[in-house]
């Protein structure tokens, strides 16, 4: 694999630096000796990567984004995004994941020579490879050539990530050098209350129930390694997307392995599809009456019913980097998250 390391005279700008991917990315960039500027909202978390120039502000502030891309900025890593399946967040999803990405793309276009690395999601792929019509319950293999079915119903989150990607492709059409990654469920020792770390919390809290289906996952360290290789070490890669997913497991097997790593009791009772349909409707009604967020939504209740495996052959061919086995990831996460487990509230995650 080619290696074309940067120098400290250059600046890297990162959005979403306080998130799971962003926080590990900042550490990796600083480990390379790179100067880094990161956008954040709220307080900078304790334990953040040292030596980062933090810029407080909102992703939707286009003037701020343009100001952040000073002439010494060579690369922009757009890691900021909203993950939600709550119906009340649909407008916010479009604002953050679409308008926010459009603002980043526009700011990059105003700085010729800047290279953009966009963190998308497998949700933006929309389905199986064009032309395939799998039988019910048949496992589909999805690659980077998957096409978005405009006539199908999609979760609002998936739609927002797809539309966000369209903004990047618009930028590429206008001359922007860009690469897109599509991670599956990202595993790492982050905030118990955010992102995919909730799956680990669910296993730690020894819930009895689980839903059927497959879960595709990837170690956050692998996401960062692949992202850096594609964005920094392979500058000739342009206008392409890459799936980042280590493997897929039945959700019950994932919970069993996660529970074992944390020395907890795994869930044992499968929730049938009909029961999940009732539960999400009851949760929706409760949310409407009380204004609270539903613990389970239609989209989360139905996630994984059509088994999907996200292929990673393309990125491994491009970078030559292997993915860590699940056992290593879970052991690492269990050790890092041990101190946070006692303060986690009970939240049902499907």
Secondary structure per residue as TSV (DSSP state, phi and psi in degrees):
chain	resnum	aa	ss	phi	psi
A	1	X	-	360.0	137.0
A	2	X	-	-66.2	147.8
A	3	X	-	-130.7	120.7
A	4	X	-	-134.9	70.7
A	5	X	-	-67.5	147.1
A	6	X	-	-80.8	177.3
A	7	X	-	-120.7	163.9
A	8	X	T	-69.0	-10.6
A	9	X	T	-75.8	-9.2
A	10	X	S	-101.4	154.4
A	11	X	E	-117.8	137.8
A	12	X	E	-110.4	131.3
A	13	X	E	-107.5	131.2
A	14	X	E	-126.2	129.3
A	15	X	E	-98.4	152.0
A	16	X	S	71.1	32.7
A	17	X	T	-68.4	-14.5
A	18	X	T	-96.3	-2.2
A	19	X	S	-81.5	-179.0
A	20	X	H	-63.0	-56.0
A	21	X	H	-65.6	-46.5
A	22	X	H	-60.2	-40.9
A	23	X	H	-65.6	-40.0
A	24	X	H	-74.5	-31.4
A	25	X	H	-63.5	-42.8
A	26	X	H	-59.3	-43.2
A	27	X	H	-63.0	-40.8
A	28	X	H	-68.0	-39.5
A	29	X	H	-64.3	-43.0
A	30	X	H	-66.8	-33.6
A	31	X	H	-64.8	-25.7
A	32	X	T	-82.3	-1.9
A	33	X	T	80.8	21.4
A	34	X	-	-91.6	145.8
A	35	X	E	-78.5	133.8
A	36	X	E	-131.9	133.9
A	37	X	E	-116.7	132.0
A	38	X	E	-130.4	135.7
A	39	X	E	-85.5	139.2
A	40	X	E	-148.4	155.9
A	41	X	S	-116.2	143.1
A	42	X	S	75.5	-164.3
A	43	X	-	-76.4	144.3
A	44	X	-	-70.8	127.0
A	45	X	-	-66.4	150.4
A	46	X	T	-62.7	141.7
A	47	X	T	84.5	8.9
A	48	X	-	-65.0	158.0
A	49	X	-	-56.6	129.5
A	50	X	T	-72.2	154.4
A	51	X	T	80.7	8.9
A	52	X	-	-89.7	137.6
A	53	X	E	-86.7	107.0
A	54	X	E	-88.5	136.9
A	55	X	E	-121.7	111.1
A	56	X	E	-78.9	134.2
A	57	X	-	165.9	-177.7
A	58	X	-	-107.9	139.9
A	59	X	T	-59.6	-28.2
A	60	X	T	-84.1	-0.7
A	61	X	-	-84.5	93.5
A	62	X	H	-65.9	-33.0
A	63	X	H	-64.2	-39.7
A	64	X	H	-64.8	-41.6
A	65	X	H	-61.6	-43.9
A	66	X	H	-64.1	-39.4
A	67	X	H	-68.0	-31.9
A	68	X	H	-68.3	-28.5
A	69	X	S	-88.3	72.4
A	70	X	-	-68.0	164.7
A	71	X	T	-57.3	-21.9
A	72	X	T	-84.6	-4.4
A	73	X	E	-76.0	124.8
A	74	X	E	-107.4	-29.5
A	75	X	E	-136.0	143.5
A	76	X	E	-122.7	125.2
A	77	X	E	-106.3	110.3
A	78	X	E	-94.9	94.0
A	79	X	-	-103.2	-12.0
A	80	X	-	-69.6	143.0
A	81	X	-	179.7	160.9
A	82	X	-	-108.5	131.1
A	83	X	-	-113.3	114.7
A	84	X	-	-158.9	143.9
A	85	X	-	-118.2	12.0
A	86	X	-	-78.1	131.4
A	87	X	G	-56.4	-33.6
A	88	X	G	-72.0	-6.4
A	89	X	G	-100.8	7.2
A	90	X	H	-59.9	-45.0
A	91	X	H	-66.0	-39.3
A	92	X	H	-67.1	-36.0
A	93	X	H	-59.2	-45.1
A	94	X	I	-65.7	-38.6
A	95	X	I	-64.9	-50.4
A	96	X	I	-74.1	-52.2
A	97	X	I	-80.5	-22.4
A	98	X	I	-106.8	-60.1
A	99	X	I	-63.2	-39.3
A	100	X	H	-61.9	-43.7
A	101	X	H	-66.5	-39.2
A	102	X	H	-59.3	-41.3
A	103	X	H	-64.2	-39.6
A	104	X	H	-64.8	-44.8
A	105	X	H	-60.9	-45.6
A	106	X	H	-62.1	-40.3
A	107	X	H	-64.3	-39.2
A	108	X	H	-65.8	-40.2
A	109	X	H	-63.3	-26.6
A	110	X	T	-77.8	-8.1
A	111	X	S	-120.5	82.5
A	112	X	T	-51.9	135.3
A	113	X	T	99.0	-15.6
A	114	X	-	-71.4	138.4
A	115	X	E	-108.5	132.9
A	116	X	E	-107.6	133.0
A	117	X	E	-115.9	116.7
A	118	X	E	-107.9	125.6
A	119	X	E	-90.7	105.9
A	120	X	-	-100.5	-137.2
A	121	X	-	-161.8	154.3
A	122	X	G	-62.3	-20.7
A	123	X	G	-61.0	-27.2
A	124	X	G	-75.0	-11.2
A	125	X	G	-76.1	-27.6
A	126	X	-	80.1	-16.7
A	127	X	S	162.3	-163.9
A	128	X	S	-79.4	172.7
A	129	X	S	-59.6	140.6
A	130	X	T	-53.1	135.8
A	131	X	T	94.5	-10.4
A	132	X	-	-87.6	143.1
A	133	X	-	-135.7	78.8
A	134	X	-	-67.7	149.2
A	135	X	-	-71.4	158.8
A	136	X	T	-54.0	135.9
A	137	X	T	71.6	-0.7
A	138	X	-	-75.4	141.7
A	139	X	-	-75.1	126.3
A	140	X	E	-97.5	141.7
A	141	X	E	-105.2	123.0
A	142	X	E	-108.6	132.0
A	143	X	-	-119.7	-177.6
A	144	X	T	-66.7	-13.1
A	145	X	T	-86.5	1.3
A	146	X	-	-58.1	143.1
A	147	X	-	-112.8	148.8
A	148	X	-	-80.7	125.2
A	149	X	-	-85.7	104.8
A	150	X	T	-67.0	-21.2
A	151	X	T	-91.9	-4.2
A	152	X	S	-93.1	160.2
A	153	X	-	-85.0	129.6
A	154	X	-	-126.2	147.5
A	155	X	-	-58.2	148.8
A	156	X	H	-59.2	-35.9
A	157	X	H	-62.6	-47.5
A	158	X	H	-60.7	-42.6
A	159	X	H	-61.3	-42.1
A	160	X	H	-65.1	-37.0
A	161	X	H	-71.9	-36.3
A	162	X	H	-63.6	-47.6
A	163	X	H	-66.0	-33.4
A	164	X	H	-63.4	-41.3
A	165	X	H	-62.0	-38.6
A	166	X	H	-57.4	-34.5
A	167	X	H	-64.7	-37.8
A	168	X	H	-66.3	-44.0
A	169	X	H	-64.2	-33.2
A	170	X	H	-60.5	-45.1
A	171	X	H	-60.9	-42.0
A	172	X	H	-60.7	-42.4
A	173	X	H	-62.1	-26.1
A	174	X	T	-94.2	8.8
A	175	X	T	106.6	3.4
A	176	X	-	-76.0	135.2
A	177	X	E	-83.4	121.0
A	178	X	E	-151.5	151.9
A	179	X	E	-135.4	144.9
A	180	X	E	-121.8	134.8
A	181	X	E	-112.7	146.1
A	182	X	E	-123.7	84.3
A	183	X	E	-73.4	153.4
A	184	X	-	-87.8	-146.3
A	185	X	E	-67.3	119.0
A	186	X	E	-91.0	123.9
A	187	X	E	-105.0	132.7
A	188	X	-	-177.0	163.5
A	189	X	S	-81.7	75.9
A	190	X	-	-104.9	-156.7
A	191	X	-	-65.2	126.5
A	192	X	T	-52.8	-30.3
A	193	X	T	-94.1	2.7
A	194	X	S	-127.7	151.3
A	195	X	T	56.0	-152.2
A	196	X	T	-72.8	-11.5
A	197	X	H	-59.6	-20.3
A	198	X	H	-60.7	-29.9
A	199	X	H	-62.1	-41.2
A	200	X	H	-68.2	-38.1
A	201	X	H	-62.7	-40.9
A	202	X	H	-60.7	-43.0
A	203	X	H	-65.8	-38.5
A	204	X	H	-66.3	-31.8
A	205	X	T	-83.6	2.6
A	206	X	T	59.4	43.6
A	207	X	-	-67.4	153.1
A	208	X	S	-85.6	-26.8
A	209	X	E	-105.5	151.3
A	210	X	E	-145.4	155.8
A	211	X	E	-99.2	158.6
A	212	X	-	-79.0	164.9
A	213	X	S	121.4	177.6
A	214	X	E	-103.9	150.5
A	215	X	E	-122.5	127.4
A	216	X	E	-97.5	139.7
A	217	X	E	-146.8	163.0
A	218	X	E	-154.4	143.1
A	219	X	E	-71.4	135.8
A	220	X	H	-60.8	-30.5
A	221	X	H	-66.5	-35.8
A	222	X	H	-69.3	-37.6
A	223	X	H	-58.5	-46.7
A	224	X	H	-66.1	-44.0
A	225	X	H	-60.2	-45.8
A	226	X	H	-66.8	-39.9
A	227	X	H	-63.1	-44.9
A	228	X	H	-65.1	-39.9
A	229	X	I	-62.5	-45.5
A	230	X	I	-69.3	-41.7
A	231	X	I	-82.2	-39.7
A	232	X	I	-102.4	-42.1
A	233	X	I	-89.7	-16.1
A	234	X	-	-125.9	67.6
A	235	X	T	-63.8	-19.5
A	236	X	T	-75.2	-17.2
A	237	X	-	-74.5	117.6
A	238	X	-	-145.7	138.7
A	239	X	S	67.3	32.4
A	240	X	E	-128.1	154.9
A	241	X	E	-113.4	153.1
A	242	X	E	-138.9	125.0
A	243	X	E	-74.8	133.1
A	244	X	E	-117.2	101.5
A	245	X	-	-154.3	124.9
A	246	X	-	-74.0	-51.4
A	247	X	E	-167.3	177.6
A	248	X	E	-127.2	142.7
A	249	X	E	-136.3	151.1
A	250	X	E	-55.6	140.2
A	251	X	H	-56.9	-37.4
A	252	X	H	-64.2	-37.9
A	253	X	H	-66.9	-38.7
A	254	X	H	-60.8	-46.9
A	255	X	H	-63.6	-37.4
A	256	X	H	-62.8	-43.7
A	257	X	H	-70.2	-39.4
A	258	X	H	-65.5	-43.2
A	259	X	H	-62.6	-41.5
A	260	X	H	-63.6	-39.9
A	261	X	H	-63.6	-31.9
A	262	X	T	-100.2	8.2
A	263	X	T	57.0	49.6
A	264	X	-	-124.3	168.8
A	265	X	-	-85.9	130.4
A	266	X	-	-81.7	160.5
A	267	X	-	-67.3	148.0
A	268	X	-	-129.2	-10.6
A	269	X	E	-110.5	118.4
A	270	X	E	-79.5	133.9
A	271	X	E	-88.0	115.9
A	272	X	-	-66.4	158.7
A	273	X	H	-58.1	-40.1
A	274	X	H	-64.8	-36.3
A	275	X	H	-69.4	-39.4
A	276	X	H	-62.6	-35.0
A	277	X	H	-65.6	-39.0
A	278	X	H	-68.1	-44.0
A	279	X	H	-62.1	-45.7
A	280	X	H	-67.4	-31.6
A	281	X	H	-68.9	-40.4
A	282	X	H	-65.0	-40.3
A	283	X	H	-65.3	-37.2
A	284	X	H	-63.6	-44.3
A	285	X	H	-63.1	-41.6
A	286	X	H	-62.6	-40.9
A	287	X	H	-65.8	-38.8
A	288	X	H	-64.4	-42.3
A	289	X	H	-72.5	-43.1
A	290	X	H	-97.9	-18.6
A	291	X	-	81.8	0.3
A	292	X	-	-77.7	160.4
A	293	X	-	-77.4	137.8
A	294	X	-	-68.5	141.6
A	295	X	S	-74.6	-26.0
A	296	X	S	-142.5	137.0
A	297	X	-	-115.3	174.2
A	298	X	H	-58.2	-42.9
A	299	X	H	-67.8	-42.2
A	300	X	H	-71.9	-32.1
A	301	X	H	-65.8	-33.5
A	302	X	H	-96.9	-5.1
A	303	X	T	-62.6	134.5
A	304	X	T	86.4	-3.0
A	305	X	S	-65.9	-37.1
A	306	X	S	-95.1	104.4
A	307	X	-	-59.7	129.7
A	308	X	E	-131.3	136.2
A	309	X	E	-118.4	126.5
A	310	X	E	-93.1	120.7
A	311	X	-	-79.3	143.3
A	312	X	-	-119.5	16.0
A	313	X	H	-61.8	-36.9
A	314	X	H	-64.0	-47.6
A	315	X	H	-69.8	-34.4
A	316	X	H	-67.5	-34.3
A	317	X	H	-67.4	-36.7
A	318	X	H	-73.9	-43.4
A	319	X	H	-104.6	-24.1
A	320	X	-	75.5	9.1
A	321	X	-	-91.4	136.4
A	322	X	-	-90.4	162.0
A	323	X	-	-98.4	144.5
A	324	X	-	-69.0	145.6
A	325	X	-	-70.3	153.2
A	326	X	H	-58.6	-38.0
A	327	X	H	-57.8	-41.2
A	328	X	H	-66.4	-42.1
A	329	X	H	-63.7	-46.2
A	330	X	H	-66.5	-39.0
A	331	X	H	-63.0	-41.9
A	332	X	H	-64.2	-47.7
A	333	X	H	-63.7	-42.4
A	334	X	H	-60.6	-42.7
A	335	X	H	-66.7	-41.8
A	336	X	H	-74.1	-31.6
A	337	X	H	-90.7	-6.1
A	338	X	G	-55.4	-39.7
A	339	X	G	-71.6	-18.4
A	340	X	G	-96.2	-10.1
A	341	X	G	-66.2	-32.4
A	342	X	G	-73.6	-16.2
A	343	X	G	-102.2	6.3
A	344	X	-	-83.3	129.0
A	345	X	-	-75.6	162.5
A	346	X	-	-79.1	119.1
A	347	X	-	-134.9	129.7
A	348	X	-	-83.4	128.5
A	349	X	-	-125.9	131.8
A	350	X	-	-101.9	360.0
